[in-house]
Every structure is written in C-alpha cells, then in structure tokens.
C-alpha cells in the first residue's frame, strides 16, 4: 500500500511546530490526474423513438434489481404566458392526483410496488416525474406514467384543482417564510423584464394561482404534455429490447400533440448598475451581486462555472480565504453559476459579519472580484475545482435515479442539449479549461453592470397573500373523474429480495473497531470516524462547545493551515467534513479510491491533530455566534430548540440547542476546545465505518498505518442517562415571529422508549398515522384541507430516547384549526379509527418491496451500518426485515400504537405571528404561553425550560 512519506512519521509523534511551511507539506500530497477520474464517468446508453415522437433512452445497470423511470417534459415556467405564472408547477401537482385509468393519488400504486425516490419537480426549463421501482414492477410504473401523459384530463376536476392550488400556495408560503425568503423574487425581477421567459419565478404569484381556472389548466396540458415533447429514461436492471416492448405497449397509442417551441430568451445586460434593498426579520445583512449570463450550451459556460468555483465555490475559494478567513468581513460568501437551458444567472451571495460595516464589506467584495478579473485564476485553482467537480459527479452517478442519478444526467442532456451524453462533454470542457479561458469568460460577462440586492434587518413589507379562498376547507367527496378505458393496472411479477452487502468487522492495532462493507459500483471510498459524543456530550454551562470543537477539526491542523488543508483535499477530489447528532460526533470523508492513500493521510491529520489556533478559534467562534443569531430568526430552528428543551428536559439530550448558547460560545477558549477533544474525540470512543470498492485487507492496512498507534490519554468524558425527568404539563408554547405568512407547528410526547428498543412495529404502524405521504396527518392537512405543503409524525429515535413528534408548516390563518385537526387525527388513530386493513397491507407491502431500492447506493449502506451500530442491532438487520414484516399482524400494530401514543400528553410548539395566531390558540382548551423569539437561546432559555 503506497503511503505519503511525509506523513508516515507524523502518525507516531507530536511535532512542536504548529504549522509546517506550506512548500514542505503540499509537495507530499500526490493526486491522480483528473483524466483518471474523468474516464470513470461513463453512462453507456441506447435510444430510440416511437412513432408518436417519444424519445426513449435506456441505460443498463444490473447492480440492484431496480429500474429508475424518469419522464421529462419540455415545459417549464419559461413557457408560461402573462397572467399564468406558476401553471407549470401547479400542473406538476395535478398530475400526481390520479388519471383516468388510475384514479386517486398516484402515491398509492407506487407505494404498493415498493417505489423509492418517487417525486416530481418543475423549473424554468422542464417538468419531470421519476420513481425507482423493483424490476418486476416496471410495467406498472410505465402504465402510470403513460396514463398521466395520455389519459389525464378526465381526472382533473374542480375539486382536484382547488385542492392542489391550496397545496401549491402553501408551498410558496413555506419558502417565503424562511429568512431571506423573498430574495429570489427581487433577483429575478431585477435581472429580467416581466416579458422575458425567465422573468418570473417558477412558484408563480398568488394572484395568478388564484386566477387559474379548470379550462385554462386543461388547455395548458393539451398544449405541452404530448409524447413528442417528452423524454423517457429507463436506467437500471433493464435492457433495450425489454424497454422497447414496454414503451410501445404503454406509450405507443398516445397521439402526438403540439410541439413546444423554444421561446426567445436573450441574455440581458442591464443599462447601469442597480441596487435594490429589501427588509426582512433577519440577523445579518446579506449582500448579493447578480448577472444574467449565457446558458448551459454556450461555450463560455464552463469558464463561468470555474470562475464561480474559484471565487466562491470551494473551501479554498478566494472569497472564503480572503474575506471570510483573513479579513473577517463576512461569515460566509459564495459564488455560483446557475446555467439554465437558454440563459444563466451568476450570483455572489454573502452574509456580513455582525459588527462590520456592510458598505466596507461590499467595497472589498468588489475589489477582490476586480482583482480576479484583472489577473484570472491560477492553473492550480482551475485544476482543484475541476478535480472536485468530477469526483462529486462520480459519487452522484452511483444511483440510477432520484434527484441526481444516471437517469437525470441522460434526461437533462437529451432535453437541454439534444445529447444524452452531454454530461461527458461538460466534464471534458471543464477539464479543458485554462486560466486564460476562464479569465476571458469572466471578463466578458462579469465586467458588465451588476444587480445588487441587499437584505437588511427590519420589518418585512406587506406580504402578497392569496385573495380567493378555496371553495371548501374540506373536500369530502371530490368530483367523480371520467372512467378509464385501458383496463386494470398491470400485475407485479416475481420480485427479487434485498441483498444487503456483507458487513465485516475488524480492529486496528489500538483497538478501534472498523465496520466495513464492499461496494464496487463506483471506484470510491467513503468513511466515517464516529465518536461516542454528540450534542449529549456538550458542556452543560457552555452549550456550543461540542459543535465548535468538532467543527474546527478541519479548520487547520498541526501541519496545515485551513486554506492549505482545503487546497490539498480539492486536489484529491476529496470530500471532507464534520458533523454532529444527538449521540455521535463524526469526521466524514469520500474520495476516488485512486487517491485513497493521500486522502487518509489528511483524514488522520484532521482527526488526530487539530490546531485550535487562537486566531482561527476567534474567527470560527464569531461565525458560530452569527449562526446562532440566524437560527433565532428561522422558524424551524426555533421550533427545534423549544421542542428539545421540553421533551428532553432532565437528560443530556436537552443540550441539543441548535448551535448553542451565544453568550457561552463567546467565552470559549482554545483550551476549552482542547479539553473537549481530549475527553471525547479520542480513540477509545471511536469507530470507523467504511464502504469502499477496495478489499477490507487493503483498507485495514491503510487505516492501521494512520490510526493504529493513536493512544488515548487523560480521562474520558461520560454521559449519564436514566434519571427521572421533570413532568410535562401539556400546553401550547407560542414563539412570536412577526410577519410570518405561515406557522410551524410541532406536537411532541415522551414515550419512555429508547432507540435501542425494538421500534420496528411502532415505525410500521406509524406509516399510516404520520410516517408517509399517504399518512392520515398529511392527507388531512395537505390533501383534504390544503392548509399545509406537508405534515408528518414520527418517532425521533436517538440512542436513549424515542419521543413521538408531529410537525407541519401551515398557513397562518389556519394555525389553530390545524392543531385541532392533527390532534383529532391522532386521537382517532388510537381510539375509534385504528389502523385499517388497507393501511396495514400498504405499510407491510411497501416496506418489503422498497428494500432493494432503499440500499442501492453506498451512502445508504454506510448510514444503515451506523444506525445498526448505534441502536445495537445485528449487522444483517435489514436482510431480516422482510421476514419480520410478514410476521406482523394488524392487532399487534394497533395495540402498539394504543399503548404508546397518548394525545392527552402532547405539548404543542407554534412558531408564528402572535397577533394573528394567539386568538386561534386560545380556543383549543390548553394554556398558551407566549415567548419572544429572542428568548429561545441564552440565559433566559433556562427560565423557560424550568417552567416545564
């Protein structure tokens, strides 16, 4: 096993010098050339067309008995006429609500066959639908996709339209409700005239969604959704002969429709620089620069993509290194080239560090950009970005479907570039980029006048709400759709059971356990160094210590400053980061296996020798404090803090308070972080989880050489569980967040269970209550009442606790009724209306059939290995699930739910505008306590928790 010589000796001694000279260290890290990575990116395919114009692309991948089905339509928001914004996205929702021969929600027949990764999306240039199904269920998936393509209109009723209009408007509210949630509208409207195809956002306006009529949406379908405007991609356990037979059978009789015409969509150059200032209830000023630039197929785009990476798209980017780390003007600053099919948007976006004059930060941003335009990037900068991008692409292409697998790459190329293999050309163009070509592209397009949009703290302007109320709050019986003419859906053939990879365990020389599985689909090694620490190990009077100590592991080591470390891993195409959960603190890496040896050198360096240099601690500490202030403006983060404080009171999990207490974090010193590291981030608390294409013997030898001599010193930290918790009196805690168009509601109940208990029966019965799209809570609040974009309930399993938690974002004027309705759903489920036979069948069948697709990728296997270890389950746990599911009975599941879930013990947390929400809550029969958002962290938080 080749090993980096300069770091071999480092593993056996602690060097006095905190940071070696840059030239000494970087020379020893040798990466494979990017050409060696590019050759691993290959998606062989065949294609054909049906007589009606449907383009079919087939990629065969036999690694798992699943097929990704992906249908991409050449219609997006850029085709929407004035007064019809949001129609493409609204129609995406309508096409999930059943068709003439598959009435009812499409999620039901998909779940029945064990589909995974099923969803749909809309953007400027396309609408797509996708699912990954067991091979034997492919005919059913194609029946469903073809039915909504050719047999939809009879199923679109006024009731369905009203229902999905409400859902989409709540999706819009949910996005708008986030901090800085109105920024994108200002950028789009500032860059493009309203008449430009890219001149409005895909979500559309409330007014246009209000105005959508049954006739207009049906005409929209007739104009755009024919087979000649679509691409069908099948990727996975399928060959082209089978694909041709099935495509002809299910799609062949659908007549062609009008052909979509490409709208005229020029790149827009502003006549002069322009500044727009928005006010929002945010903790920090955001500064952005924006330009309209060429689209995906323009020869300038690879150069712009590299320019964005060098400026602000890498851990070592110029913005990050100069303006975040050195000058400390921003807490974050990024650049991105968003290349759409016809135009693109180049965006620079940064959060000004608290206490810094935004004018100064803005001035320095422009100066660094101007210097880049004058000098261009270095060859090393270009190479690092390209290597990182190619490596990320290789990792993403392990999946056949979903949001970013092989089917997506082929469909995008076919639809946007008329070439399914365009992904390869894009990577080749990036690999061919030079400092001169990047400089030329950047100078051409980024020296033009920029649109500046700044978001500053303040009260939001009035929100443009929906004006037309739905015809019904509850749609008890939707209009009857037209009867179908194609017969029953195809039966599902013989299904192949899950083959979970063999998990092996071994130990390094110092006793660190290695949990390993081999996956050869992609030449990548992924590893997690997991410490028995996590939020539960945080320092009680200094909440945030754990996050800062763990987060600083890759912010500089004894031998590499933070920027050198970033550059080294980028040359290797190495993903490297840290993370925390309630129970574990982790260091995570992923790298093309050709670069495994030098990557493990860096992995060990980060884990074993963090520098905790005073200057870096001061910088990252300030960033963490700024992040906490941001959390206190975010409705989801506020809800999480309060829910944890109530449900976990009296246990170490109560310390999981976002990024910590800002006052406590401000006092932390390098010595505090070193003390935490020595107590918790140590070999006797560590396990290594690895999924790799390389054999275990090779991986173990490489790990032993870097970690095998690591010895623990000092006293290890301890976590104490099992004590009595203070009782909880059910109430409603309302966190006041003014100007919120939507409320976040969370209902939580302690169960007395632990994650190490056998939770399978409870998770299975919860599938019907809150655990899936088809669950009662979601179907009630989203589909029936359309007060929410999504609602769910689940057991939040951690090692020593498993509370039951329900959550949803709901429109502000329905906050109280939403809580009442969700509470009633729960009460009925454990009393008068328990799980039904149909719900039982769907939960069991779906769970069994989705297993092969659930573990298609290495990250999924890696996550399963860690979960099994945390919850004390055998390594073959998932391989035994089908047998266990088949042994379950409906009475067993009903009894488990009734014994565990108690609606009378639920405490509700609401984050919303108190002036609008409190009157609704006062009528629910529970005491209401109002808390300002500013009091959810810090010293006052202790008083709040004591009240519970």
N, C-alpha and C positions, 0 to 999 in steps of 0.2 A: 504494500500500500504506500503510494507516494505521499509524502508529507512535507509541509512547508518547513524548511530547515530553520529559518529564523525564529519560528515559534515553538520548535520542539523543546528547546531548553527552557523556554518561558514557562512551560507547564510544570516545571519542577522547582522553581524558585520565585520568590517575590523580589522584584527589582526595586531598588531605591528610587531610581529616576521615574517621576510620574508620567512623563510623556517622552518617548524617544523622538529623535529628529525624523521629520517626515520622509526624507530620502532613504533613510535606513529601513523604514518599515514597509513602505509601499512597494519597494522593489521585490520583496519576497513573495507577494501575492500574485500568482500567475493564473490567469484565466484562459479558458479555451477561447479561440477566436469566435466572433459572432457567427461566422459562416457555419461553424459546427452546430450552433443552436438552430440556425435557420433551416438546415437540412432536416431537422426533426419535426418541422412544422409541415405536415402533409395530410390532406384530406382527399384521397382518391374518390372520384365520383363519376357517375354516368348520368346522362339526362336524355329525356325525350319529351315530345309534345303530343297532347291529344288533339283530335280534330277540332275541338272547340277552343283551342288555344292555351289550355292549361299546361304550364311548364312544370315538369316533374324532374326532380334531382334526387339521386339515390347514392348514399354512401354506406358501404357495408363495414360493420364493426361488430365482431362476434364476442367481445369480451364479457358481455352480460346478455341475458335473454330478454332484452327490451328494445323497443324501437321508438325513436323520437319522431313525432309527427309535427310538422311546422308549416302553417299556411300563412303566407304573407301577401297582403293585398296592396296594390299600387294606389292607395288612397290614404291621405293623412290630412292634417289640418290645413296644409297649404292649398288644398282644393276647395276649401270652404268659401262660399261667396259671402259678401257683406250681409250681416244680419243672421248668419248661420254659424257663428263661431261655436266650437265645441261639439258640432254634429258628428264628426268622425269618431270622437271619443264616446259620445253618447251611444252611437251605433255599436261600438265595440261591446258596451254593456248589454244592449238589446239582443245581440247575437249570442249571449250566454243564457238567455231566458227561454230557451226551447225553440224548436222549429216544428213544422207541420207533422213530421213523422217521428219526432222525439219531443213530445210536449213536456213542459215543466223545465225545471232548472237543469242545465247541461252538466252541472257538477255531480248530479246523482248517477247517471250512467257511466261517467268517467270514474267515479269512486268505486262503483260496483266492479270494475275491472282492474282496480289497483293502480290507477294512473298516478304518476308523480310529476312534479314540475308542470302542472297544468295552469294556464293563465292566458291572458291576452293583454296587449299593450297598444297604445296609439301614440304617434308622434307626428312631427311635421310631414314625414315622407311615407308613412306606412301604417297599416293596421295589421297586427299579427295575432294568431292563435296557436297555442302549442301545448302539447302534452307528451309525456313519455309513458308508454304502456307496455305491459308484458307482450311478448311476440304474438302469443295466441289471441290477444285482444286487438290486434291491428285492424282486422275487418270492422270491428265495432267503432273504433276511433275514426276510420275513414268514412263510415256511414254517417257518423255525427257531423264531421267536417263538411261532407258533401251536402248534407241535408240543410245546414245553415247557409251554404253557398247557393243552393238551387231551390230550396223549399222553405223559405223563411217568412215571407210576407203574410201568409195566412195566420201565423202565430203572433204577429205584432198587433196587439190590441191597445186601446186607450188605457186600460188598466196597467198593462206592462210598461207603456211609455211613461205614465205618471210615476210609477214605482221607480224606474231607473233614472228618470230625471231627478227625483229626490235624492237617490244614492249619489249621483254624479255631483250634485250641488253640495252634498256633504263631503265628498272627496275634495272639492275645491275649498270648502271651509277648512278642512283639516290641513291642507297645505298652506293656506293663507294664515292660519292661526299660529304657525311657527314664528319664532323670532326671524326677522328679515324676510318674512314670507311674501311680502309684496314687491321684493326687489326685481324678480324676473320680469314682471309686467312692465316696470319702468325701463328696463334694458331693452326689451323687445320694442316697445312703443317709441323709445328714443332713437333706436338704430334704423328702424324701417317705417315708411309711411303705412297708414292703415290699409291701403290698397295693395300692398306688397304681399305675395303669398306667405311669406314668413313674418308678416307684420302683426300677428296676434298669437297668443299662447294657446297650446293645444287644449287646455282645460276649458277655454271659452269664457264668455261673460254670463253672469247671472241672467241678464235681460234676454240674451239670445236663447239660453236654455229655457227660460220661461216661455218664449215665443214658439218653441218647437211644436209643430202640430203633427198629427198622425199622417196626414198627406205629405208633408214636407219630408219627414224621415223616411217614408216609404219610397218617395221619389229619389231620395239620396241613395238608397240601396240599389234601386233599378239602374242608376247611372254609373255605379262604381264597382259592384261586387261580383261581376261575371268571372267565369274561369279564365278568360283571356286577359284579365287584369290581376292574375294571381300566380304565385309560385308555391308549389307543394314540395317540401323536402322531407324525405324519409331517411333517417340516419340510424344505424344500429344493426340489429340482428335481422337483416332483410337483404335480398338480392334484387337485381334489376328486373329479372323475369317475373318474380312474385309481385314486385311493385307495379309493373306494367299491367298485369292481370287485374290487380285490385283497383288501380286508378281508373282503368277502363270501366270496370264494373260499377264503381260508385260515383265517378265524376263524368263519365263519358256522355251521358244523356243530358247534361246541363247545357242549355244553349248559351252561346257567347252573348255578351252584352256590349254596350258602347265601350270603346277603348278609351282609357284615361289619357288625357292629353297633358303633356308636361307644361305647367304654367310658366310664363316668362318671369324669371326671378333673378334679376341682376344683383350683383354686389353693390351695396350702397355706400357712397362716400359722402360724409357729412360736409356741408359747406364750410363749417367752422367748428372748432371745439365747443362742446356744450356741457354744462354741469346741471344735474338735477339732484335736489336734496329731498330725501324722504325722512319723516319722523316715525319712530317705532319705539315700543317699550323694550328697549334692548340695553345691555350693559356696556357695550363698547361701540364706538363709531366704526362702520365698515366703509372702506374706500374701494371703488372699483374703476377700472378702465375697460372700455369695450369698443370693438371694431367689427364691422361687417367685413368678412374676408371670403375668399373662394371656397368652394365646396369640396367634397370628397374626391372627385375625379380630376381636379386641377393639378397641374404639375407643381404648383407652389405649395400644395398642402403638406407633403412630407417635411419640407423645410419649416413650415409654420408649426407643425407638430413637434419637431425637435426644438425649435426656438422656445415653445411653451415649456417643454421639459427642462431645458437648461435654465430658463429664467425662474420657473416656479413649480416644476413638476417632479422634482426628485428630492430626496433627503438632503442632497448636497447642492441644491439649486442656488443660483446667485442671490435671489431674493431671500431665501431662508438663511443662507450663510451670512450675508452682509447686513440685511435689515432686521432680521429676527435675532440671530445669534450674536453678531458683533455690535451693531448699533442699538439693538433692543428697542426699535421703534414700533414694531408690530409683534403681536403674539402669534400670528400666522399670516402667511402671504403666499398665494398660489397663482399659477397661470395655467390656462387650458385653451387648446384649440378645439372647439366643438365643430367638426366638419359634418354638415348635413349633405344631402344628395346634391343640392344645387348651390347653396351658399354655406358659409360657416360663420361662427361668432367666436372671436378671440377675446378672452376675458382674463383680466388680472383682478384678483379679489383678496383683500386683506383686512384683518381686524387690528385696529390701532391699539397699542398697549395703553392701559389706563395710566393717566398722568402725562401722556405725551401729547403735544400739540398736534392735532390732525393736519394742520397746514404744513408743519415741518415733515411729518411722515409722508404726506402726499408729494412734497417737493423732492424728498430723497428717492421716493419710488420712481419719479420721472427721471431723475438724474441717473439712477442705475440702469433704467431702460435705455436712456440715451447713450450711455457708455456701451451697452451691449450692441446697439445699432451701429455705433462707430467702429467697434473692434470685432464684433462677431464672436462666436463660440470658439473654444479650442477643440482640437481633434479629440482629446480625451473626454471632454464634455459630451461631444456628439456620440462617441463610442459607448460611453456609460449609459446614456439614455437609450440608445438602440438596443444594447445588450439587455437592459432591464425590461424593455418593452417586448422583445422576442421571448425572453424567459417567461414573462407573465402570460403571453399568448400560448406558449406550450402548456403551461399549467391549466389554463382555461379550457383547452381543447380535449381534456380527458373526458368531459361529459359529452354525450351525444346530443342533448337537447337543453331545455331550460332557457334561462335568460342569456346565456353566453357560450353555448357549446358548439359542436361542429355544425349542427343544422342551422344555427344562427349565422355562422360565418358564410356558409354556402348561400343561404337565402338573401342575406344582405348584398353579397356580391352580385347575385343574379338580378335583384330588384334595382339596386342603385347604380350598378356599373355594367350591367348586361354580361357579367362574367362571374360564375360561381367561384372561380379560383382567384378572385381579386384579392383575397386576404394575403395570398402569396406575393402578388405584385406589390401590395402595400408594404409588406415587410422588406421586400427586395429594394424598394425605393428608399425606405428608411435606412437600410444598410448601406446604400449608395450615397447617402447624404454626406456632404463635406462642409467644413466650416464656411467655405465660400458660398455654397448653395443655400445654406441656412441663413447666412448674413444677407444674401440678396433677397430672399423671400421676406425676411423680417423687415428690411429697409423699404421694400416696395409697399408692404401692407400696414406696417405699424408706425410709419412716419406720417401717416395721414391724420386728420383731426380725430380725436377720441371722444367718445361719450363717457363722461364721468357721472356715475351715480353713487352718491354717498347716502348712507343711512345713519342718522344721528339719534341719540336718545331723546324721547319726547312722546307726547300723546299721539296716537295714530290719528290720521284723518278719518273721516266718516267712511264706514265700510259699505260697499255696494251690495246690499243683500238682495236675495230673491224677493220678488214682489207678488208673484202669483202663487198662492198656496195650493198644494196638491188637492185634488178633488176629494180625497178621503185620507184621513190619518191611518186607517187600517183598510187594506184591500182584502176583504174576507173571501171573496169569490171572483177572481179575475174573469174578464170576458172569455167566452169559450173560443179557442182558436179553431181554424179550419182543420178538418180531419185529413189525415195523411193518406197517401196513395202508394207508398213504397213497401208496405208490409212491416213486419216486426224487425227490430234491430237484430243483427247477426248474433248468433250464439258465440260464446267464447270457447276456443279449443282447449286442448290439454296444456296446462300451464307448467312451466319449469320452476322448481322450488329455488329458494335462495341458496347460493353457495357463498357463505361468508368466508373470507380468506383465513387461512390458518394463522392463529396468533401464537407466537412463541415468546418465551421469557428467558432471560439470562441475566447475569450480573457482571458488572465491571469489577476490576480488581479491588476497588474500595467499597464494594457492596451496593453501589447504585443499581437499581433494577432497570433493565431495558425490556420494554414491551414492544414487540416488532411484528409487522405483517408485510409480506412482499406483494407489490402490485407492479406489473410490468407494462401497463397500458401506455404510460408516458415515462420517459427517462428522467425522472425527478425524484429527489429525496426530500421528504418533509419530516420535521422532527419538532417535538415539544419537550422542553425541560420543565417539568411541573413540580412546584414546591408546595408542600402542605402548609400553606399560609393563607393568602387571600384577604378579603375585607375583614373576615372574622379575626384575623391576626393584627389588625390595626391597633395603634396605641390609643387607649381609651381617652386620654385627655389631649391627644394630639391627632385627631382624625384627619386623615390625608397623608400620614407618614408612609403607610404601605404603598399608596399609589405613587408618591414621589420617589420612594426608594426603588421600586420596581421600574417605574418609567425612566429613571435615569441610568439604568444598566447600559443602554445603548446611546447614552449622551456623552460618551468619552470614557476611555479606559486607561489603564496604566501605560499602555503603549501607543494609543491612538487618540488624538483629539476627535471631537464629534464629527467634524467635517471630513477628516481623513477616513474615519470609520465608514461614513456614508459613501464616500467615493469608492472605497475598496469593495463594499458589498455590491455596489452598482456595476462594477467591472465584472463581477461574478454572476450577475443576473440573480442575485440572492435576495429573497425576501427575509427581513429580519425585524422582529418587533417584540414587544412585551404586552402582557395582559393580566387581568385580574378577574376572578369570580369571587363569590362568597367564600369558597373553600380553598382555592388554589391561586397561586401567583405563577405566571408562566413566562418563559422565553421561547419564541417560536421562530423557526427558520424553514425556508423552502428554497431549493436550488437545483438547477440542472445537475444531474449526477456526475456529469463530466467535470464539474467544478466542486465536487463534494469535499475533497481534501482541504483546499484553502478555505472553503466555507466553514468547515468545522473548526478550523483554527480561529476564525472570527467569532463563531458561536461560543466557543470555550472562553475566549478572551472577554467577551461581554458578560457571560455568566459568572466568571471567576474573579475578574479584575476590574470592576467599575472604579472609576477615579473619584467620583463625587467631588470634583474640583470646585472650590468655593465660588468661582465666577459662574460656572455652569449651574451650580445649585441655585444661586441667586436668580439666574435667568429663568430656569425651568419652574422654580417656585413662583415667580411672578406670573408665568403663563398659567400655572395651575390655579392660582387665585383668580385670575381673569376668567378661567374656565368655570370656576365655581359661580362667579357672578353671572356668567351666561346661563348656567344651569338654573339659576333662580329666576330667569325670565322664560324658561322653557316649560310648557305645561306638563309634558311627560316626565321630565326630570323632577319637577316639584311633586308630582303625584308619587313617584317612586320613593322619594325621601320620606314623605309622610306615611306611606303605606308600610315601609320597612320599620319606621320608628314605632308604629302601633303594633304590628304583628310580631315583630322580633324583640320587643322590649324585654329586658332581662336576660338576653342571650348575646353571644358575641356577634350574631348577625345584625344586631341593631346598629353596629358600626358601619354598615354599608350605606353611607350617606353621600351618594354621588362621589365627587372628588374631594370631599372632606369639609372641614370647618375652616373658613378663610382666615379667621384670627389665629387659629392654631398653626395652619400651614405657614403663615407669615413668620412664626417664631422658629421654624425648623432650621437646624444647622447641619453641615456635613457630618458632624459627629452623631447626630440623631439618626441620619440615614445609614451610616456605617454600623451603628448599633443594631438597627433593624435587620440589615443584611446579614450580620454575623449571627443573629438569633434565628433567622427564618430562611434566608436564601443560601442554604448550606447543603452539603452532600447527603447528610443523614436525613434530610427532609425532602430529597429529590427523587424523581423517577423520570426516565426518558422514554418517550413514546415515539416510534419511528415507523413510517411507511415509505418503502423505497423499492426501486426496481433492482437494487443491488442485494446480494445474498446476505443473510444475517452474519455469517462469519466475517465478511469484509466490513460490514457496518460496525460490528462489535469491536473489531481490531482498531478501526479508526477512532471510535469513541473512547476506547481504553487508553489510546495514546494521548488523548487530550483531557480526559476526565478521571482516569483510573487512579491517579496519585493525589486526587483532591481530598484533603483531610478536614474534618470538622474540628473547630476549636471553640472553646467557651461553652456557655450554657445555652441550650436550645430554648426557643420560645414555646409556650404552651397555650392551648385554648381549652376552656372549661365549658362543657355543655351539661345539660341535665338538671339544672337548678329550676326551682319553681318560678314561673313567670307571673308578673302582676296581672290581675284580671283586667279584661277589656269590657267596658260598658258600651254596647252598640250606640253609635251616634253618627252624625254627619259632620265631617270636618270640611269646611269650605275655605279653600285657599283663594283669596281675592286676586284676580288677574284682570284688571280693567281692559276694555276694548277687545275682548275675546269673542270672535264670531261663533266659536264652538267651545263646549266644555269637555274636559276629560273627566270621566267618572271611573272610579275604581272601588270595587267592593271586596273586602278581604275577611277571611275567617281562619283562625287557627284550627288545626285538625288533630294535633297531638301526634301526628305521624312524622316519620323521618324518611329521607330519600333512600336510606338503606333498607327500609321496609320493602316488601313486595308490592309495588304500586301498579302492576300491570292491569289488574281487574278494575281499579279505580280510573286509570287513564282510559281504559276501553269504554267504560260506561260514560265517562265524561265526553267521549266523542259525540254523543247525542245531545249533551247539555251545552257544552261550550268549546269543545275541542276541535271542531272542523268548520268549514264554510257552511255546511248543511246543519250545523247545530241549532238548537232551538233559540238560543240567545241571539245569534247572528241573524237567523232567518226572521226573527221577530223585529229587532231594532233596525236592521238594514233592509231586508226584502219586503216585509209586511208593512212596516210603518215608515220606512225610509227616513229615519231620523239620524242615521249613522252611516259612515262608509264601511265600518266593520266593528264587530263586537265579539268578544271571546271570553272563555273561562278556562282556567287550567290549575292543576296542582303545581305550584312553584317548588319543585323538588331541589333541595340542597342536601348536603350530607346528613344534617341532623334536624331538618325541618321540612314540612311539605304543606304549607298553607294553601287554601283554595282562594283564588283571586279571579275576579271578573273585571274586565276593563273595556272601555269604549270611548270613542270621541263622538259626541252628539251635538246637534245644533243647539245653540244657547237657549232658544225659547222652548225646547223640549227636554231640558235637563231633569227637572223633577219627574215628569211622566216617564222618562227613560229609566230612571232608577226604580220607579214603581213597577214598570213593566218587566224589567230584568229580575227584580225581586220576586215577582209573581211567577215568572218562568221557573226560577229555582225552586220556589215553594211547591209548585205543581209537580215538578220532576221527582221530588222526594215524598210526595203525598198522593194526590188524586190522579196524576197523569204520569206514572213512571215510564221508564224506557219501554218502547213498543217492540213488537216482534220485528217490524220492518227496520227500525233503528238498530236493533240488535244484529240482524242479518247484515245490514250495511256496514256496521262497525267491524264485525268479525271478518267478513269477506274482504272489505277494503284493506284492512290491516294485513291480512295474509298475502293478498295479491300484490301489494305495493312493495313487499320486502326486496325483491330483486332490483327494482329501480331505486330504492332508498339508499343502497350501498354501492352504487355504480362507480363513484369517484373515490380517490384516495383521501381527500379531506373528510368525506363522510365516514370512512372506515377509521380514520385517525380520531375523529370525535367520538365514535362508538367505543373505541378502545379506552379512551379516557373516562367516559361515562361508566362503563362496566367496572373499571378500577375504583372510581370514586364511590360507587354505590355497592361495592363488594359483590358484584355479580360475576359468574364464571365467564371466561373468555369466549365460550361458544354460546353465550346467552341468546344472541339474535338468531342463531341457527336452530334454537329450540322453540322459538316463538310460535311458529305455525301450529305445532302440536299443542301448545298451551292454549292458543286461541280456540282451536277446535274443541277443546275440553270444557270451555266455559259454557255456562247456562244463563238464560235470562233471569231466573230468580236470584242466582248468585250475584249478578251485576246490580239488580235492583236493590238487594239487601245491602250491598256495599255502599251504594250511594246514600241510602236512607240512614245508614249507621254513621256516615262520615260528614255529610254536608248538612248544615243546620242554618236555614235562612235567618232564624232569630238571633244568631250570633255574628251576623255580618256587620262590620263597620264600613261606612261609605266615605270615600275621599272625593271631593269635587274640586277641580281647578277651573275657575271661570270668573266671569264678571259678576261680582256680588250684587250689584244694583239690579241686574237682570235675573239672577239665578236664585238669590235667597228667598224671595217670596214663593217661588215654586217649591223650595225645600221645606219651608215652614209647614206645609200641609201634609207632609209624609209621616208624621207621628213619631219622629225621632228628634232629640235635641240637636240643634245646629250650632256649631262653634265656628266663628269666622276668624281666619288667620291671614294676616298680610303676607304676601309672597316673600317680602324681605326678612320675615321672621322664621323662615323654614331652615335656615342654617345659622350657625353661630351660637353664642351663649344663650340667646332666648329660646333656641330649639330645645334645650334641656328642660326648660319650664313647661314647654308644650308636651313633651313626652311624659313628664311626670304626671300630667293631668289625666293620662290614660291608664 
